[in-house]
Amino acid sequence: MDIDTGLLPAFARGCAVLGSGGGGSVAIARAAALQALEDRGPVRVVPAADLDPGLLVMPVGTAGASAVMSERVGGVDEPAYLREKVEELFGVPVGAILASEIGGANGCLAVAWAARVGLPLVDADGMSRAFPRMDQTVMQLRGIAPTPAVLCDERGRTVVIDRVTGAWLERLVRASLDAFGGQVATSEYIMRGDQVAAATALGSVTRAVRLGTRLPDPLVTGKVADTSGSILVEGLGPDAGRLVRIEAASEFPAVVEDGAPLAAVPDVIAVLDSRTGEVLQAEQIRYGLRVAVVRVPCDPVWHTPEGLRLAGPAAFGLAGLVSPSDQEPS
């Protein structure tokens, strides 16, 4: 499969859904991807199983606040700066690009940056969705070293972080954001081709395209009745009489009805404007909006005990809440 300008809208919509209410501005990242595809041509998407064992695979993404991305789009040279430093560190050419996270803006930026450097994009990613922390990755669960990690900005100012854990990498990158103006391009958990299939969420790119074309049936459709703290949705139409609470932070970690969760992290919760079909971020939810709430399953690795410790409800401050996907059958 190739991602071209015709397939990009479906892919971008799927990335927005997998952002689960966060992950940065997909609209801005989609525009960057469109420009890159128009300038450089389509991006070839390759299955992880087809990678040469010794191929150097460079995960890419950005870290920083969503508001900064809206005001500071960045340049087109970050992937070249990342690639140059990664090749210097590892002593071999980079052979493929991998999205650090498919959800949100970083999914579209991976396409843009693969086009800019003329490399294929692996049909996989590090999260199967968007998560707020850099160490909430399948690579972390599978024991891939997070460092050396490379940070850079659009002017090529570069920082290398080495010999730290994933949790420490997260801390150091966040501490670096002020110096970089609130946003930075990153590459971490760099791998060989023979590691990718066992250490990533497979099929993420093609899955995003499918989601952008067809979504699961909604958990509830209704009107936003309150946004002070949690988001309350009053059911309309077939859902009249229902009252659903969506927990919201930088993403949507849980949907609860009558005290019981309808969905929770690590699964994806997305909220759409039911009139326009637009996928909404948490900060876009307003009183009176007509919305549809959907649940999308995450990669099964996140439902293991190790995955739940890293990215389950307790990691989002919801200790004691159990996702329906993780409840014991009665």
C-alpha contacts under 8 A as a table, 3 or more apart, distances in Angstrom:
res1	aa1	res2	aa2	distance
1	M	44	R	6.26
1	M	45	V	5.45
1	M	46	V	7.43
2	D	42	P	6.01
2	D	43	V	5.40
2	D	44	R	4.46
2	D	45	V	5.58
3	I	6	G	7.77
3	I	7	L	5.68
3	I	8	L	6.29
3	I	42	P	5.51
3	I	43	V	5.21
3	I	44	R	6.54
3	I	45	V	7.13
3	I	111	V	7.81
4	D	7	L	5.42
4	D	8	L	6.03
4	D	37	L	6.38
4	D	41	G	7.08
4	D	42	P	4.52
4	D	43	V	6.65
5	T	8	L	5.20
5	T	9	P	7.64
5	T	34	L	6.20
5	T	37	L	6.41
5	T	38	E	7.25
5	T	42	P	7.49
6	G	9	P	6.95
7	L	10	A	5.81
7	L	11	F	6.40
7	L	209	V	7.64
8	L	11	F	5.01
8	L	12	A	5.91
8	L	30	R	7.63
8	L	33	A	7.99
8	L	34	L	7.39
9	P	12	A	5.14
9	P	13	R	6.17
9	P	30	R	7.86
9	P	212	G	7.63
10	A	13	R	5.19
10	A	14	G	6.23
10	A	208	A	7.59
10	A	209	V	5.23
10	A	210	R	7.50
10	A	211	L	7.62
10	A	212	G	4.28
10	A	213	T	5.80
11	F	14	G	5.12
11	F	15	C	6.25
11	F	108	C	7.85
11	F	205	V	7.49
11	F	208	A	5.33
11	F	209	V	4.22
11	F	210	R	7.73
11	F	211	L	7.86
11	F	212	G	5.76
12	A	15	C	4.98
12	A	16	A	6.21
12	A	26	V	6.77
12	A	30	R	6.25
12	A	107	G	7.63
12	A	108	C	6.21
12	A	208	A	7.58
12	A	209	V	7.71
12	A	212	G	7.07
13	R	16	A	4.99
13	R	17	V	6.34
13	R	208	A	7.58
13	R	209	V	7.80
13	R	211	L	7.46
13	R	212	G	4.70
13	R	279	V	7.36
14	G	17	V	5.11
14	G	18	L	6.27
14	G	103	G	7.91
14	G	207	R	7.67
14	G	208	A	4.20
14	G	209	V	5.78
14	G	210	R	7.16
14	G	211	L	4.82
14	G	212	G	4.06
14	G	213	T	7.76
15	C	18	L	5.04
15	C	19	G	6.17
15	C	26	V	7.44
15	C	102	I	6.04
15	C	103	G	4.65
15	C	104	G	5.14
15	C	105	A	7.25
15	C	107	G	5.95
15	C	108	C	7.23
15	C	129	R	7.86
15	C	208	A	5.74
15	C	212	G	7.74
16	A	19	G	5.05
16	A	20	S	7.40
16	A	21	G	7.90
16	A	26	V	6.07
16	A	103	G	6.21
16	A	104	G	4.90
16	A	105	A	7.46
16	A	279	V	6.22
17	V	20	S	5.89
17	V	21	G	7.66
17	V	103	G	7.13
17	V	104	G	7.53
17	V	211	L	7.60
17	V	212	G	7.86
17	V	268	V	7.87
17	V	269	I	7.91
17	V	270	A	5.59
17	V	279	V	6.30
18	L	102	I	7.08
18	L	103	G	4.31
18	L	104	G	6.44
18	L	128	S	7.59
18	L	129	R	4.68
18	L	130	A	6.28
18	L	208	A	7.65
18	L	268	V	6.26
18	L	269	I	7.98
18	L	270	A	7.38
18	L	296	V	7.87
19	G	22	G	5.07
19	G	23	G	5.03
19	G	24	G	7.89
19	G	102	I	7.85
19	G	103	G	4.06
19	G	104	G	4.18
19	G	105	A	7.93
19	G	129	R	5.92
19	G	130	A	4.84
19	G	131	F	7.87
19	G	251	E	7.63
19	G	268	V	7.76
19	G	270	A	7.68
20	S	23	G	7.63
20	S	103	G	7.49
20	S	104	G	7.92
20	S	129	R	7.43
20	S	130	A	6.81
20	S	251	E	5.62
20	S	252	F	5.79
20	S	268	V	5.40
20	S	269	I	5.07
20	S	270	A	4.90
20	S	271	V	7.81
20	S	281	Q	7.57
21	G	250	S	6.95
21	G	251	E	4.40
21	G	252	F	5.63
21	G	269	I	7.46
21	G	270	A	6.10
21	G	271	V	7.13
21	G	280	L	6.33
21	G	281	Q	4.06
21	G	282	A	4.80
22	G	104	G	6.51
22	G	130	A	7.12
22	G	250	S	5.45
22	G	251	E	4.56
22	G	252	F	7.73
22	G	281	Q	5.64
22	G	282	A	6.48
23	G	26	V	7.97
23	G	66	S	7.36
23	G	103	G	6.21
23	G	104	G	4.10
23	G	105	A	5.84
23	G	106	N	7.25
23	G	130	A	5.69
23	G	131	F	7.35
23	G	132	P	7.50
23	G	251	E	7.82
24	G	65	A	7.50
24	G	66	S	4.58
24	G	67	A	7.94
24	G	69	M	7.25
24	G	104	G	5.58
24	G	105	A	5.10
24	G	106	N	7.74
25	S	28	I	5.57
25	S	29	A	6.49
25	S	66	S	6.45
25	S	69	M	7.12
25	S	70	S	6.86
25	S	104	G	6.79
25	S	105	A	5.45
26	V	29	A	4.98
26	V	30	R	5.73
26	V	104	G	5.61
26	V	105	A	4.39
26	V	108	C	7.04
27	A	30	R	5.11
27	A	31	A	6.28
27	A	105	A	7.80
28	I	31	A	5.16
28	I	32	A	6.42
28	I	69	M	7.94
28	I	70	S	7.11
28	I	73	V	7.33
28	I	105	A	7.63
29	A	32	A	5.00
29	A	33	A	6.18
29	A	105	A	5.30
29	A	106	N	7.44
29	A	108	C	5.49
29	A	109	L	5.60
30	R	33	A	4.96
30	R	34	L	6.04
30	R	105	A	7.59
30	R	108	C	5.60
30	R	109	L	7.44
31	A	34	L	5.03
31	A	35	Q	6.23
32	A	35	Q	5.24
32	A	36	A	6.22
32	A	108	C	7.96
32	A	109	L	7.12
32	A	112	A	6.17
33	A	36	A	5.04
33	A	37	L	6.07
33	A	108	C	6.07
33	A	109	L	6.30
33	A	111	V	6.03
33	A	112	A	4.04
33	A	113	W	7.74
34	L	37	L	5.17
34	L	38	E	6.11
34	L	112	A	7.40
35	Q	38	E	5.13
35	Q	39	D	6.07
35	Q	112	A	7.86
36	A	39	D	5.02
36	A	40	R	5.80
36	A	41	G	7.44
36	A	112	A	5.34
36	A	113	W	7.66
36	A	115	A	5.94
36	A	116	R	6.15
37	L	40	R	5.23
37	L	41	G	4.67
37	L	42	P	5.60
37	L	43	V	7.48
37	L	112	A	6.94
37	L	115	A	6.21
38	E	41	G	5.75
40	R	115	A	5.90
40	R	116	R	6.57
40	R	118	G	7.62
41	G	115	A	6.89
42	P	115	A	6.94
43	V	111	V	6.82
43	V	114	A	6.65
43	V	115	A	5.67
43	V	118	G	7.75
43	V	119	L	7.45
43	V	120	P	6.04
43	V	121	L	6.83
44	R	119	L	7.75
44	R	120	P	4.90
44	R	121	L	6.17
45	V	120	P	5.77
45	V	121	L	4.83
45	V	122	V	5.66
45	V	123	D	5.85
45	V	205	V	7.85
46	V	50	D	6.72
46	V	51	L	7.61
46	V	120	P	6.63
46	V	121	L	6.20
46	V	122	V	4.96
46	V	123	D	5.61
47	P	50	D	5.48
47	P	51	L	7.23
47	P	122	V	5.90
47	P	123	D	5.06
47	P	124	A	7.56
47	P	203	G	7.39
48	A	51	L	5.57
48	A	122	V	6.03
48	A	123	D	6.36
48	A	124	A	6.98
48	A	193	G	7.45
48	A	196	V	6.17
48	A	197	A	5.34
48	A	202	L	7.30
49	A	197	A	6.27
51	L	55	L	6.81
51	L	193	G	5.26
51	L	194	D	7.18
52	D	55	L	5.32
52	D	193	G	5.58
52	D	194	D	6.98
53	P	192	R	6.43
53	P	193	G	4.50
53	P	194	D	4.20
53	P	195	Q	7.77
54	G	192	R	5.48
54	G	193	G	5.58
54	G	194	D	6.69
55	L	94	V	7.13
55	L	95	G	5.65
55	L	96	A	7.60
55	L	192	R	5.34
55	L	193	G	4.82
55	L	194	D	7.84
56	L	92	V	7.23
56	L	93	P	6.74
56	L	94	V	4.88
56	L	95	G	5.42
56	L	96	A	6.85
56	L	190	I	7.50
56	L	191	M	6.04
56	L	192	R	4.79
56	L	193	G	6.25
57	V	94	V	6.03
57	V	95	G	5.97
57	V	96	A	4.96
57	V	97	I	5.82
57	V	98	L	6.69
57	V	190	I	6.13
57	V	191	M	5.29
57	V	192	R	5.75
57	V	193	G	6.30
58	M	83	R	7.67
58	M	86	V	7.82
58	M	94	V	6.55
58	M	95	G	7.88
58	M	96	A	6.33
58	M	97	I	5.04
58	M	98	L	5.90
58	M	187	S	6.53
58	M	188	E	7.68
58	M	190	I	5.33
58	M	191	M	6.90
59	P	97	I	5.81
59	P	98	L	4.33
59	P	99	A	5.45
59	P	100	S	5.15
59	P	187	S	5.33
59	P	188	E	6.26
59	P	189	Y	6.90
59	P	190	I	6.15
60	V	79	P	7.86
60	V	97	I	6.99
60	V	98	L	6.23
60	V	99	A	5.45
60	V	100	S	5.37
60	V	106	N	7.88
60	V	110	A	6.35
60	V	185	A	7.38
60	V	186	T	5.77
60	V	187	S	4.79
60	V	188	E	7.43
61	G	99	A	6.55
61	G	100	S	5.62
61	G	101	E	7.16
61	G	106	N	5.27
61	G	109	L	6.98
61	G	110	A	6.83
61	G	185	A	5.88
61	G	186	T	5.40
61	G	187	S	6.65
62	T	106	N	6.56
62	T	183	Q	6.94
62	T	184	V	5.54
62	T	185	A	4.36
62	T	186	T	5.52
63	A	173	V	7.80
63	A	174	R	7.90
63	A	177	L	7.97
63	A	183	Q	5.74
63	A	184	V	5.48
63	A	185	A	6.52
63	A	186	T	7.06
64	G	68	V	7.14
64	G	69	M	7.77
64	G	174	R	7.62
64	G	177	L	6.69
64	G	182	G	5.48
64	G	183	Q	4.42
64	G	184	V	6.58
65	A	68	V	5.39
65	A	69	M	6.83
65	A	182	G	6.55
65	A	183	Q	6.84
66	S	69	M	5.23
66	S	70	S	6.56
67	A	70	S	5.18
67	A	71	E	6.62
68	V	71	E	5.21
68	V	72	R	5.74
68	V	182	G	6.25
68	V	183	Q	6.68
69	M	72	R	4.99
69	M	73	V	5.46
69	M	74	G	7.82
69	M	183	Q	7.11
70	S	73	V	6.44
74	G	153	D	7.73
74	G	154	E	5.84
75	G	78	E	6.76
75	G	154	E	5.12
76	V	79	P	7.39
76	V	113	W	7.80
76	V	116	R	7.30
76	V	154	E	7.18
77	D	80	A	5.37
77	D	81	Y	6.39
77	D	116	R	7.95
77	D	154	E	6.00
77	D	155	R	7.80
77	D	156	G	7.74
78	E	81	Y	5.10
78	E	82	L	6.13
78	E	152	C	6.67
78	E	153	D	6.13
78	E	154	E	5.28
78	E	155	R	7.81
78	E	156	G	6.85
78	E	185	A	6.56
79	P	82	L	5.02
79	P	83	R	5.99
79	P	113	W	5.60
79	P	114	A	7.90
79	P	116	R	7.27
79	P	117	V	6.77
79	P	185	A	7.95
80	A	83	R	5.03
80	A	84	E	6.04
80	A	116	R	7.79
80	A	117	V	6.29
81	Y	84	E	5.15
81	Y	85	K	6.36
81	Y	152	C	7.06
81	Y	156	G	5.82
81	Y	158	T	7.98
82	L	85	K	5.39
82	L	86	V	6.08
82	L	150	V	6.57
82	L	151	L	7.32
82	L	152	C	6.77
82	L	185	A	7.86
82	L	186	T	7.36
82	L	187	S	6.92
83	R	86	V	5.11
83	R	87	E	6.00
83	R	94	V	6.75
84	E	87	E	5.35
84	E	88	E	6.23
85	K	88	E	4.96
85	K	89	L	6.19
85	K	150	V	7.26
86	V	89	L	5.08
86	V	90	F	6.13
86	V	94	V	7.63
86	V	150	V	7.17
87	E	90	F	5.23
87	E	91	G	5.37
87	E	92	V	5.48
87	E	93	P	5.45
87	E	94	V	6.33
88	E	91	G	5.35
88	E	92	V	7.59
89	L	148	P	7.95
94	V	97	I	7.95
95	G	119	L	6.60
95	G	120	P	7.63
96	A	114	A	7.91
96	A	119	L	5.43
96	A	120	P	5.18
96	A	121	L	5.90
96	A	122	V	6.70
97	I	110	A	7.22
97	I	114	A	6.03
97	I	119	L	6.51
97	I	120	P	6.19
97	I	121	L	4.84
97	I	122	V	6.19
98	L	110	A	6.92
98	L	121	L	5.80
98	L	122	V	5.32
98	L	123	D	7.78
98	L	124	A	6.83
98	L	125	D	6.02
99	A	102	I	5.86
99	A	106	N	6.80
99	A	107	G	5.96
99	A	110	A	5.26
99	A	121	L	7.85
99	A	122	V	7.80
99	A	124	A	7.21
99	A	125	D	4.93
99	A	126	G	6.74
100	S	106	N	7.28
100	S	107	G	7.94
100	S	125	D	5.53
100	S	126	G	4.82
100	S	127	M	7.06
100	S	187	S	7.89
101	E	104	G	7.82
101	E	106	N	5.98
101	E	107	G	6.15
101	E	125	D	5.58
101	E	126	G	5.32
101	E	127	M	5.24
101	E	128	S	6.70
101	E	129	R	6.17
101	E	130	A	5.66
101	E	131	F	7.72
102	I	106	N	6.14
102	I	107	G	4.09
102	I	108	C	7.81
102	I	125	D	5.88
102	I	126	G	7.54
102	I	127	M	6.92
102	I	128	S	6.08
102	I	129	R	5.50
102	I	130	A	6.51
102	I	204	S	6.69
102	I	205	V	7.29
102	I	208	A	7.85
103	G	106	N	6.59
103	G	107	G	5.72
103	G	128	S	7.13
103	G	129	R	4.32
103	G	130	A	4.26
104	G	107	G	6.08
104	G	108	C	7.60
104	G	129	R	7.82
104	G	130	A	6.27
105	A	108	C	5.52
105	A	109	L	6.19
106	N	109	L	4.85
106	N	110	A	6.06
107	G	110	A	5.34
107	G	111	V	6.91
108	C	111	V	5.23
108	C	112	A	6.36
109	L	112	A	4.84
109	L	113	W	5.94
110	A	113	W	5.17
110	A	114	A	5.96
110	A	121	L	7.57
111	V	114	A	5.16
111	V	115	A	6.19
111	V	121	L	7.07
112	A	115	A	5.26
112	A	116	R	6.25
113	W	116	R	4.87
113	W	117	V	6.28
114	A	117	V	5.45
114	A	118	G	5.81
114	A	119	L	5.17
114	A	120	P	6.25
114	A	121	L	6.21
115	A	118	G	5.03
115	A	119	L	6.61
115	A	120	P	7.99
122	V	125	D	7.68
122	V	205	V	7.92
123	D	202	L	6.37
123	D	203	G	4.98
123	D	204	S	5.75
123	D	205	V	5.07
123	D	206	T	6.77
124	A	128	S	7.86
124	A	200	T	6.23
124	A	201	A	5.37
124	A	202	L	4.28
124	A	203	G	4.99
124	A	204	S	4.65
124	A	205	V	6.20
125	D	128	S	6.12
125	D	200	T	5.70
125	D	201	A	5.36
125	D	202	L	6.76
125	D	204	S	6.02
125	D	205	V	7.84
126	G	137	T	5.11
126	G	138	V	5.47
126	G	139	M	6.41
126	G	199	A	7.93
126	G	200	T	5.15
126	G	201	A	5.95
127	M	130	A	6.43
127	M	131	F	7.16
127	M	136	Q	7.04
127	M	137	T	5.03
127	M	138	V	5.97
127	M	200	T	7.32
127	M	201	A	6.24
127	M	299	D	7.94
128	S	201	A	5.45
128	S	202	L	7.97
128	S	204	S	6.10
128	S	298	C	6.12
128	S	299	D	5.89
129	R	268	V	7.03
129	R	298	C	7.05
131	F	134	M	7.60
131	F	136	Q	6.45
131	F	311	A	7.96
132	P	136	Q	7.73
132	P	250	S	7.58
133	R	136	Q	5.52
133	R	170	E	6.58
134	M	137	T	7.00
134	M	166	G	7.34
134	M	169	L	7.66
134	M	170	E	5.61
135	D	140	Q	6.24
135	D	166	G	4.88
135	D	167	A	5.99
135	D	169	L	7.62
135	D	170	E	6.50
136	Q	140	Q	6.92
136	Q	310	L	6.23
136	Q	311	A	6.36
137	T	140	Q	5.24
137	T	141	L	6.71
137	T	200	T	7.90
138	V	141	L	5.03
138	V	142	R	6.20
138	V	199	A	5.77
138	V	200	T	5.29
138	V	201	A	6.73
138	V	301	V	7.40
139	M	142	R	5.03
139	M	143	G	6.21
139	M	144	I	5.16
139	M	145	A	7.89
139	M	146	P	7.99
139	M	189	Y	6.66
139	M	199	A	4.93
139	M	200	T	6.02
140	Q	143	G	5.34
140	Q	144	I	5.83
140	Q	145	A	7.41
140	Q	146	P	7.27
140	Q	166	G	6.97
140	Q	189	Y	7.97
141	L	144	I	7.77
141	L	199	A	7.82
141	L	306	E	7.02
141	L	307	G	7.02
142	R	198	A	7.58
142	R	199	A	5.51
144	I	189	Y	6.18
144	I	191	M	7.55
144	I	199	A	7.41
145	A	148	P	7.88
145	A	165	T	7.76
145	A	166	G	7.98
145	A	189	Y	5.69
145	A	190	I	7.69
146	P	149	A	6.64
146	P	164	V	7.58
146	P	165	T	6.71
146	P	166	G	5.72
146	P	169	L	7.50
146	P	188	E	5.39
146	P	189	Y	4.09
146	P	190	I	7.15
147	T	161	I	6.55
147	T	162	D	5.04
147	T	163	R	6.19
147	T	164	V	6.76
147	T	165	T	7.86
147	T	169	L	7.97
147	T	188	E	5.98
147	T	189	Y	6.13
147	T	190	I	7.47
148	P	160	V	6.64
148	P	161	I	5.68
148	P	162	D	4.48
148	P	163	R	6.96
148	P	188	E	6.76
148	P	189	Y	7.74
148	P	190	I	7.76
149	A	160	V	5.70
149	A	161	I	5.19
149	A	162	D	6.43
149	A	186	T	7.24
149	A	187	S	5.61
149	A	188	E	4.41
149	A	189	Y	7.16
149	A	190	I	7.74
150	V	158	T	7.02
150	V	159	V	5.88
150	V	160	V	4.71
150	V	161	I	6.48
150	V	186	T	5.62
150	V	187	S	5.24
150	V	188	E	6.60
151	L	158	T	5.56
151	L	159	V	5.10
151	L	160	V	6.39
151	L	184	V	6.29
151	L	185	A	5.57
151	L	186	T	4.58
151	L	187	S	6.72
152	C	155	R	7.86
152	C	156	G	5.79
152	C	157	R	5.35
152	C	158	T	4.31
152	C	159	V	6.37
152	C	184	V	5.85
152	C	185	A	5.30
152	C	186	T	6.62
153	D	156	G	5.44
153	D	157	R	5.67
153	D	158	T	6.98
153	D	180	F	6.87
153	D	183	Q	7.75
153	D	184	V	5.46
153	D	185	A	5.99
154	E	157	R	7.56
161	I	164	V	7.59
161	I	169	L	7.42
164	V	168	W	5.76
164	V	169	L	6.17
165	T	168	W	5.15
165	T	169	L	6.10
166	G	169	L	4.96
166	G	170	E	6.30
167	A	170	E	5.19
167	A	171	R	6.47
168	W	171	R	4.98
168	W	172	L	6.12
169	L	172	L	5.17
169	L	173	V	6.02
170	E	173	V	5.33
170	E	174	R	6.21
171	R	174	R	5.30
171	R	175	A	6.19
172	L	175	A	4.97
172	L	176	S	6.21
173	V	176	S	5.02
173	V	177	L	6.49
174	R	177	L	5.37
175	A	178	D	6.86
176	S	179	A	5.56
176	S	180	F	6.53
177	L	180	F	5.01
177	L	181	G	6.13
177	L	182	G	4.67
177	L	183	Q	5.91
177	L	184	V	6.77
178	D	181	G	5.18
178	D	182	G	5.31
179	A	182	G	7.42
180	F	183	Q	6.04
180	F	184	V	6.26
187	S	190	I	7.06
191	M	195	Q	6.27
191	M	196	V	6.78
192	R	195	Q	5.50
192	R	196	V	6.85
193	G	196	V	5.55
193	G	197	A	7.95
194	D	197	A	6.94
195	Q	198	A	5.92
195	Q	199	A	6.15
196	V	199	A	5.16
196	V	200	T	5.85
197	A	200	T	6.12
197	A	202	L	6.89
201	A	204	S	6.48
201	A	299	D	6.25
203	G	206	T	5.65
203	G	207	R	5.99
204	S	207	R	4.97
204	S	208	A	6.11
205	V	208	A	5.22
205	V	209	V	6.55
206	T	209	V	5.11
206	T	210	R	6.36
207	R	210	R	5.06
207	R	211	L	6.18
208	A	211	L	5.08
208	A	212	G	6.08
209	V	212	G	5.10
209	V	213	T	6.49
210	R	213	T	5.18
210	R	214	R	6.16
211	L	214	R	5.12
211	L	215	L	5.35
212	G	215	L	7.07
215	L	294	V	7.91
216	P	294	V	6.65
216	P	295	R	7.27
216	P	296	V	7.19
217	D	294	V	6.71
218	P	221	T	6.74
218	P	292	A	5.92
218	P	293	V	5.32
218	P	294	V	4.46
218	P	295	R	7.25
219	L	262	L	7.56
219	L	292	A	7.53
219	L	293	V	5.59
219	L	294	V	5.43
219	L	295	R	7.01
220	V	235	G	6.61
220	V	239	D	6.42
220	V	244	V	7.93
220	V	292	A	5.93
220	V	293	V	5.55
220	V	294	V	7.51
221	T	233	V	7.99
221	T	235	G	5.69
221	T	236	L	6.17
221	T	237	G	7.81
221	T	239	D	6.48
221	T	274	S	7.61
221	T	290	R	7.49
221	T	291	V	5.72
221	T	292	A	4.32
221	T	293	V	6.38
222	G	233	V	5.88
222	G	234	E	5.25
222	G	235	G	4.05
222	G	236	L	4.50
222	G	237	G	7.64
222	G	239	D	7.14
222	G	240	A	7.74
222	G	290	R	5.63
222	G	291	V	5.59
222	G	292	A	6.60
223	K	233	V	5.36
223	K	234	E	5.27
223	K	235	G	6.49
223	K	236	L	6.90
223	K	287	Y	7.85
223	K	288	G	5.67
223	K	289	L	5.57
223	K	290	R	4.49
223	K	291	V	6.05
224	V	227	T	7.48
224	V	231	I	7.03
224	V	232	L	5.84
224	V	233	V	4.51
224	V	234	E	6.42
224	V	285	I	7.83
224	V	286	R	6.86
224	V	287	Y	5.14
224	V	288	G	5.03
224	V	289	L	5.36
224	V	290	R	6.49
224	V	291	V	7.12
225	A	231	I	7.55
225	A	232	L	5.37
225	A	233	V	5.53
225	A	234	E	6.18
225	A	287	Y	5.73
225	A	288	G	6.25
226	D	230	S	7.63
226	D	231	I	5.62
226	D	232	L	5.07
226	D	233	V	7.37
226	D	287	Y	5.89
227	T	230	S	5.90
227	T	231	I	4.56
227	T	232	L	6.60
227	T	285	I	7.46
227	T	286	R	6.79
227	T	287	Y	6.51
228	S	231	I	6.91
229	G	247	E	7.90
229	G	248	A	7.53
230	S	245	R	6.43
230	S	246	I	5.80
230	S	247	E	4.97
230	S	248	A	5.90
231	I	245	R	5.63
231	I	246	I	4.95
231	I	247	E	6.43
231	I	248	A	6.94
232	L	243	L	6.85
232	L	244	V	5.74
232	L	245	R	4.63
232	L	246	I	6.34
233	V	243	L	5.77
233	V	244	V	5.17
233	V	245	R	6.37
233	V	246	I	7.77
234	E	240	A	7.23
234	E	241	G	7.10
234	E	242	R	5.93
234	E	243	L	4.76
234	E	244	V	6.59
235	G	238	P	7.72
235	G	239	D	4.51
235	G	240	A	4.44
235	G	241	G	5.88
235	G	242	R	4.89
235	G	243	L	6.15
235	G	244	V	7.72
236	L	239	D	5.01
236	L	240	A	4.27
236	L	241	G	7.47
237	G	240	A	5.31
239	D	242	R	5.84
242	R	257	E	7.97
243	L	257	E	6.53
243	L	258	D	7.84
244	V	255	V	6.89
244	V	256	V	5.83
244	V	257	E	4.82
244	V	258	D	7.68
245	R	255	V	5.70
245	R	256	V	5.16
245	R	257	E	6.34
246	I	252	F	6.82
246	I	253	P	7.88
246	I	254	A	5.89
246	I	255	V	4.49
246	I	256	V	6.43
247	E	252	F	5.80
247	E	253	P	6.00
247	E	254	A	5.30
247	E	255	V	6.32
248	A	251	E	5.76
248	A	252	F	4.74
248	A	253	P	6.58
248	A	254	A	7.77
248	A	282	A	6.50
249	A	252	F	6.46
249	A	253	P	7.77
249	A	282	A	7.10
250	S	282	A	6.44
250	S	283	E	7.93
251	E	281	Q	7.47
251	E	282	A	5.97
252	F	255	V	7.83
252	F	268	V	7.95
252	F	269	I	5.96
252	F	270	A	7.36
252	F	282	A	7.09
253	P	264	A	5.48
253	P	265	V	5.14
253	P	266	P	7.71
253	P	268	V	7.97
253	P	269	I	7.11
253	P	313	P	7.06
253	P	316	F	6.96
254	A	261	P	6.86
254	A	262	L	7.65
254	A	263	A	5.65
254	A	264	A	4.09
254	A	265	V	6.37
254	A	269	I	7.25
254	A	313	P	7.96
255	V	261	P	5.69
255	V	262	L	5.45
255	V	263	A	5.30
255	V	264	A	6.32
255	V	269	I	7.74
256	V	259	G	5.97
256	V	260	A	5.39
256	V	261	P	4.19
256	V	262	L	5.48
256	V	263	A	7.25
257	E	260	A	5.39
257	E	261	P	6.26
257	E	262	L	6.67
261	P	264	A	6.73
261	P	321	L	7.53
261	P	322	V	7.36
261	P	323	S	6.46
261	P	324	P	6.73
262	L	323	S	7.57
262	L	324	P	6.60
263	A	267	D	7.01
263	A	269	I	7.08
263	A	295	R	6.52
263	A	323	S	5.72
263	A	324	P	6.12
263	A	325	S	7.82
264	A	267	D	5.82
264	A	268	V	7.42
264	A	269	I	7.29
264	A	313	P	6.79
264	A	322	V	7.36
264	A	323	S	4.81
264	A	324	P	7.38
265	V	268	V	6.47
265	V	269	I	7.84
265	V	311	A	7.05
265	V	312	G	5.39
265	V	313	P	5.63
265	V	323	S	6.76
266	P	298	C	6.42
266	P	302	W	6.26
266	P	303	H	7.38
266	P	308	L	7.26
266	P	311	A	5.91
266	P	312	G	5.23
266	P	313	P	7.23
266	P	323	S	7.96
267	D	295	R	6.96
267	D	296	V	6.10
267	D	297	P	4.91
267	D	298	C	4.76
268	V	295	R	5.60
268	V	296	V	4.92
268	V	297	P	6.14
268	V	298	C	6.33
269	I	293	V	7.11
269	I	294	V	5.84
269	I	295	R	4.76
269	I	296	V	6.48
270	A	279	V	7.16
270	A	280	L	7.52
270	A	293	V	5.84
270	A	294	V	5.33
270	A	295	R	6.46
270	A	296	V	7.88
271	V	279	V	6.12
271	V	280	L	5.67
271	V	281	Q	7.62
271	V	291	V	6.44
271	V	292	A	5.74
271	V	293	V	4.62
271	V	294	V	6.45
272	L	277	G	5.76
272	L	278	E	5.48
272	L	279	V	4.45
272	L	280	L	5.49
272	L	291	V	5.38
272	L	292	A	5.20
272	L	293	V	6.46
273	D	276	T	5.58
273	D	277	G	5.16
273	D	278	E	5.26
273	D	279	V	6.49
273	D	280	L	6.80
273	D	289	L	7.03
273	D	290	R	5.94
273	D	291	V	4.59
273	D	292	A	6.47
274	S	277	G	5.40
274	S	278	E	7.69
274	S	290	R	5.61
274	S	291	V	4.69
274	S	292	A	5.47
275	R	290	R	6.82
275	R	291	V	7.68
280	L	284	Q	5.95
280	L	285	I	6.88
281	Q	284	Q	5.33
281	Q	285	I	7.04
282	A	285	I	5.80
285	I	289	L	7.26
286	R	289	L	5.91
298	C	302	W	7.00
299	D	302	W	6.03
299	D	303	H	7.87
300	P	303	H	5.43
300	P	304	T	7.28
301	V	304	T	5.59
301	V	307	G	6.11
302	W	305	P	7.95
302	W	306	E	7.54
302	W	307	G	4.09
302	W	308	L	5.84
302	W	311	A	7.08
302	W	312	G	7.65
303	H	306	E	7.98
303	H	307	G	5.72
303	H	308	L	5.78
303	H	325	S	7.75
303	H	326	D	6.69
304	T	307	G	5.03
304	T	308	L	6.12
305	P	308	L	5.21
305	P	309	R	6.25
306	E	309	R	5.21
306	E	310	L	6.45
307	G	310	L	5.24
307	G	311	A	5.98
307	G	312	G	6.99
308	L	311	A	5.16
308	L	312	G	4.07
308	L	313	P	7.48
309	R	312	G	5.86
309	R	314	A	7.30
309	R	315	A	6.84
310	L	315	A	6.34
311	A	314	A	7.69
311	A	315	A	5.49
311	A	316	F	7.52
312	G	315	A	5.56
312	G	316	F	7.10
313	P	316	F	5.26
313	P	317	G	6.59
313	P	318	L	4.89
313	P	319	A	6.05
313	P	320	G	7.76
313	P	321	L	6.24
313	P	322	V	7.00
313	P	323	S	7.63
314	A	317	G	5.08
314	A	318	L	4.71
314	A	319	A	4.07
314	A	320	G	7.09
314	A	321	L	7.54
315	A	318	L	7.17
315	A	319	A	7.69
316	F	319	A	7.94
318	L	321	L	5.80
322	V	326	D	6.37
322	V	327	Q	6.40
323	S	326	D	5.28
323	S	327	Q	6.47
324	P	327	Q	5.21
